[in-house]
């Protein structure tokens, strides 16, 4: 980046004038807390943490930082898994946690206007109370924020039927690195008025602008949903079954895969969940699929579930378990959402967010196990099998972080080469951030990098905003 300036007492004084003394923090505990997210065991404390309340306040802060070349790291709820919110160059961290109001639910036009610090589940519950539905639901939806979801283009289990965040964002208010505030589009369903700046910001990981208001499209909430749990005697067969379901003409609202090692960990009594015995485990079981269908006609859904269950009998599955009531559904989903937390506590600290065409899932799963034997690591697999998105959690004794560990780098390059050979790519919903940028050359060439650097330079000529992420 352009030669940087360190944060001085004069800077802190000016920041306090803009947002108030209580929201400019630089004590060691605060700096340490905001110096990490959920990425491995990495820590990069900022020089100061700022908690603005309005777009105008962010604008005034960025004007100072842009003029003096102070690095700025935007942060939502700190649930990221690629290091996107880590202040790896120091400088200031801008937290949007105080920008946490739902501004308007427009029932007539099926839209909601929200600030970025609103927790995803809070927004979902608010619109559900009006009979409306915002489908993107990351596993961390109970504590991740809408702004962070947009920065990473998050998905979650419902993405298989309903799409990811980008499919619901109509318009964004953002603050550019120089302090200018703009809206990127319009609150309409169609818009080809010039380049699509809204979609450019989505998934840009806070490197181009800071999001301050969001207009989201909503849909009516489906009246019914049915859920079943299907055990398989082979991990590869479970992967094959995923492709077969879609080939047969079915589109589940969720289709999740959890392999047996991950199931055992999350079901262990030492890891506290709502019900550790919700998923029956046997020696023959190698994986489970969680399959959900939803819609407005219950009889149609029951017929669909019966047809799917009949199809799965051809893929070496065990006894199929149907959730009988809302409590059983909630218990199963709670276990699925806690998998990442549970396996991390068991030492699987390195998570990769790969995605391949659905039909390539069995080859990817098999390849991961082969690479584990070859490179001396153990991996557990789970994720959004319905859209080919496999989360791979890795444990290697004595290695807590993948970043700059030569053996782990070698292993991951082999893994990502496999993903590329299967016509996939290295991140589906977690982003590139800090820890994946060293692998971008596997899936992109010099032309890609030249274009992305050119876009970055137009938005951020002094390279102050989340510098050091995605690419150098």
C-alpha positions, 0 to 999 in steps of 0.5 A: 500500500501507499506508505502508511501512517500510524495512528497518533494521539491527534488522530484519536482525538479527531476520531473522538470528536466525530463519534464520541470518546466512548466509541474510540477504544485502544486498551489492550483487552479491546484491541486483542478481542477485535484482533481475531475472528473465527479464523484458525488461531490468528491474532492481529490487534488493531491500533484502535477500534472505532464504533460509529453509528452513522454513514456520515461518521464513517465518512468523516473517519475515512476522510482522515484515514485516506488523507493520512494513509491509515489502514482501515479494516471493516468488521461485522460480527467477527464470525469470518473464517478466512481472516477477512476482518483481521487487521493484519496491517494494524491501523484502525478497525471500524466495527459496524455493531452499533449500526443495528436497526431494521429501518423498514419492512415494506410488506407491499413491495416485499423488501426490507431496509436494514443497517449492516450490524443487524444479526441475520437471525434477528432480521429473519425473525422480524420479517417472518412475523410479517409472513415474509422470508429472507432465505440465506441462513449461514450456520452462524446466523444467530450471531453473524451480521447482515453486513458481513454476510454481504461482504462474503456473499454468504449462503447456508443450507437454503441456498440450494433452492433459494440462492445466496445473498447476492440474489436478494440484495437490491441496493446498498448505501456504501462509504467509499475509501475517500469518504464519499457516500453513494447508493449503488443501485435502486430499490427495484427488481430490474436494473441495467443502468450501467455497470452493476455496482451493487453486485460488485460490492457483494463478496468484495470482503470490505476491500472496496467500500464500507456498507452502511444500509442494505435493501433486501428482496423478500419472498413469502414464507413457505407454510410447510416443511418436512425433514428427514435424516438418511444414514449411508454406509458409504461416504461416496454413496451419500455423495452420489445420492445428492446428484441423483436427487436433482437428476430425478427432478427434485429440488430440496430446500436444504440438502446437507451432508455430515460425515460420521467423524463429524457426527461423533464429535458433535454428538459426544456428551462432552460437547453440549447440545440440545440433544446429543442423541438426536442422530442415531449412530451405528458402526455401519454408518459413514455419513448422513444426509439431512434433506428438507423440502418446503412449500405451501401444499403439505400433501405435495411435500409428503409425496415428494419426500416419499419419492426421494426416500424410495430413490435413496434405497438404491444408494446403500442407505440405512433406515430413514428417519423422518422428523415428526414435529417442530421440536425434532426438526429444531434439534436436528438443525441445531446439531448441524449448525454446531458441527463447525464449533464442535470439530474446531474444539476437537482440534480441527482448526483449519477449515477449507470452503471448497465447491465443485459441481454436484456430480463431482462430490464423491470424487472430492470426498474420496480425494480429501481422504487420500490427501490426508493419508499422503500428507499426514492430516485428518479431515472431516467433511460436512456442508451444503451438498446440494450445491456442491459446497463441501466444508473440510475441517483439517487437524494436523498434530502440532499445526494450529494454523495453515498460514505460512506453515510449509507442510500445510501450505503444500497440503492445501495446494494439493487439495485446491489443485484437486478442486480445480481439476474437478472444475470447482473453486477454492471458496464458495461462501467464506471468502479469500481474506487473508489465509486463502490469498496464497492459493488464488493463482491455482484458479486465476491467471494474470489477467484476472489479477490485473482486472481485480487490481485495477478495480481496487485502484479505482475505488481505493487509490491509496489502498487503505481499505482492508489492504492485504486481503484477497491479493497483495 
